[in-house]
Amino acid sequence: MVDGGAVLRALRIGAGLTIDELAARSGVSPRTIGGIERGRVRRPHQGTIGALAGGLGLDPGGRERLRA
């Protein structure tokens, strides 16, 4: 992910979701989401990225942005 999770944070906030809400939608723990956003998890698994993209309801372009 580019910029230590800044893209994830921007997408989450743009969707009007809290970390806990995204966690409930994606099945990814709030701790992991927070870690990605803060740059503590620098290379999340592709499965995690896919789950987050699904939880955010991203279209293919948004999914690519999240994976970049």
C-alpha atoms as an extended CHARMM CRD file, in Angstrom:
* protein
*
        68  EXT
         1         1  MET       CA              0.0000000000        0.0000000000        0.0000000000  PROA      1               0.0000000000
         2         2  VAL       CA              1.2190000000        3.4560000000       -0.8340000000  PROA      2               0.0000000000
         3         3  ASP       CA              1.8940000000        5.9660000000        1.9490000000  PROA      3               0.0000000000
         4         4  GLY       CA              1.4890000000        3.6230000000        4.9080000000  PROA      4               0.0000000000
         5         5  GLY       CA             -2.2650000000        3.3300000000        4.8070000000  PROA      5               0.0000000000
         6         6  ALA       CA             -3.1680000000        6.9420000000        3.9900000000  PROA      6               0.0000000000
         7         7  VAL       CA             -5.1650000000        5.6720000000        1.0160000000  PROA      7               0.0000000000
         8         8  LEU       CA             -7.1330000000        3.2810000000        3.2280000000  PROA      8               0.0000000000
         9         9  ARG       CA             -7.8450000000        6.0160000000        5.7470000000  PROA      9               0.0000000000
        10        10  ALA       CA             -8.9980000000        8.4370000000        3.0370000000  PROA      10              0.0000000000
        11        11  LEU       CA            -11.2760000000        5.8100000000        1.4820000000  PROA      11              0.0000000000
        12        12  ARG       CA            -12.7130000000        4.8280000000        4.8760000000  PROA      12              0.0000000000
        13        13  ILE       CA            -13.4050000000        8.4100000000        5.8970000000  PROA      13              0.0000000000
        14        14  GLY       CA            -14.7930000000        9.1810000000        2.4410000000  PROA      14              0.0000000000
        15        15  ALA       CA            -17.2130000000        6.2830000000        2.8920000000  PROA      15              0.0000000000
        16        16  GLY       CA            -18.2970000000        7.7480000000        6.2340000000  PROA      16              0.0000000000
        17        17  LEU       CA            -17.1070000000        4.7110000000        8.2040000000  PROA      17              0.0000000000
        18        18  THR       CA            -15.3600000000        4.3880000000       11.5310000000  PROA      18              0.0000000000
        19        19  ILE       CA            -12.6490000000        1.7920000000       11.9860000000  PROA      19              0.0000000000
        20        20  ASP       CA            -15.1090000000       -0.3720000000       13.9290000000  PROA      20              0.0000000000
        21        21  GLU       CA            -17.7310000000       -0.1250000000       11.1860000000  PROA      21              0.0000000000
        22        22  LEU       CA            -15.2160000000       -1.0900000000        8.5040000000  PROA      22              0.0000000000
        23        23  ALA       CA            -14.0710000000       -3.9740000000       10.6980000000  PROA      23              0.0000000000
        24        24  ALA       CA            -17.6350000000       -5.2610000000       10.9940000000  PROA      24              0.0000000000
        25        25  ARG       CA            -18.1860000000       -4.9990000000        7.2330000000  PROA      25              0.0000000000
        26        26  SER       CA            -14.8690000000       -6.5160000000        6.1890000000  PROA      26              0.0000000000
        27        27  GLY       CA            -14.1230000000       -9.0820000000        8.8730000000  PROA      27              0.0000000000
        28        28  VAL       CA            -10.7160000000       -7.4630000000        9.4470000000  PROA      28              0.0000000000
        29        29  SER       CA             -9.9700000000       -6.5850000000       13.0680000000  PROA      29              0.0000000000
        30        30  PRO       CA            -10.0250000000       -2.9380000000       14.1570000000  PROA      30              0.0000000000
        31        31  ARG       CA             -6.4770000000       -3.3880000000       15.4250000000  PROA      31              0.0000000000
        32        32  THR       CA             -5.2710000000       -4.4820000000       11.9830000000  PROA      32              0.0000000000
        33        33  ILE       CA             -7.0880000000       -1.6390000000       10.2310000000  PROA      33              0.0000000000
        34        34  GLY       CA             -5.6250000000        0.8940000000       12.6500000000  PROA      34              0.0000000000
        35        35  GLY       CA             -2.1840000000       -0.6330000000       12.2180000000  PROA      35              0.0000000000
        36        36  ILE       CA             -2.4110000000       -0.3460000000        8.4420000000  PROA      36              0.0000000000
        37        37  GLU       CA             -3.6050000000        3.2540000000        8.6330000000  PROA      37              0.0000000000
        38        38  ARG       CA             -0.8200000000        4.2110000000       11.0530000000  PROA      38              0.0000000000
        39        39  GLY       CA              1.8670000000        2.5060000000        9.0040000000  PROA      39              0.0000000000
        40        40  ARG       CA              2.5700000000       -0.2050000000       11.5890000000  PROA      40              0.0000000000
        41        41  VAL       CA              1.4170000000       -2.8840000000        9.1500000000  PROA      41              0.0000000000
        42        42  ARG       CA              3.3450000000       -1.9760000000        6.0320000000  PROA      42              0.0000000000
        43        43  ARG       CA              2.6330000000       -4.9610000000        3.7850000000  PROA      43              0.0000000000
        44        44  PRO       CA             -0.8300000000       -6.3290000000        4.5240000000  PROA      44              0.0000000000
        45        45  HSD       CA             -1.7710000000       -9.6700000000        2.9920000000  PROA      45              0.0000000000
        46        46  GLN       CA             -3.6490000000       -9.5110000000       -0.3020000000  PROA      46              0.0000000000
        47        47  GLY       CA             -6.5760000000      -11.2850000000        1.3660000000  PROA      47              0.0000000000
        48        48  THR       CA             -6.7620000000       -8.4880000000        3.9270000000  PROA      48              0.0000000000
        49        49  ILE       CA             -6.6900000000       -5.8690000000        1.1820000000  PROA      49              0.0000000000
        50        50  GLY       CA             -9.4530000000       -7.7170000000       -0.6700000000  PROA      50              0.0000000000
        51        51  ALA       CA            -11.5970000000       -7.9170000000        2.4600000000  PROA      51              0.0000000000
        52        52  LEU       CA            -11.1330000000       -4.2020000000        3.1390000000  PROA      52              0.0000000000
        53        53  ALA       CA            -11.9970000000       -3.3510000000       -0.4640000000  PROA      53              0.0000000000
        54        54  GLY       CA            -15.1600000000       -5.4200000000       -0.1510000000  PROA      54              0.0000000000
        55        55  GLY       CA            -16.0530000000       -3.7650000000        3.1440000000  PROA      55              0.0000000000
        56        56  LEU       CA            -15.6310000000       -0.3670000000        1.5310000000  PROA      56              0.0000000000
        57        57  GLY       CA            -17.7310000000       -1.4170000000       -1.4710000000  PROA      57              0.0000000000
        58        58  LEU       CA            -15.0040000000       -0.3510000000       -3.8820000000  PROA      58              0.0000000000
        59        59  ASP       CA            -15.3530000000       -0.6050000000       -7.6330000000  PROA      59              0.0000000000
        60        60  PRO       CA            -12.4210000000       -2.1110000000       -9.6000000000  PROA      60              0.0000000000
        61        61  GLY       CA            -10.6740000000        1.2750000000       -9.8350000000  PROA      61              0.0000000000
        62        62  GLY       CA            -10.9520000000        1.7990000000       -6.0950000000  PROA      62              0.0000000000
        63        63  ARG       CA             -9.6480000000       -1.6920000000       -5.4370000000  PROA      63              0.0000000000
        64        64  GLU       CA             -6.5730000000       -0.9670000000       -7.5630000000  PROA      64              0.0000000000
        65        65  ARG       CA             -6.0100000000        2.2840000000       -5.6990000000  PROA      65              0.0000000000
        66        66  LEU       CA             -6.1200000000        0.4010000000       -2.4090000000  PROA      66              0.0000000000
        67        67  ARG       CA             -3.7200000000       -2.2730000000       -3.6720000000  PROA      67              0.0000000000
        68        68  ALA       CA             -1.2040000000        0.2190000000       -5.1140000000  PROA      68              0.0000000000
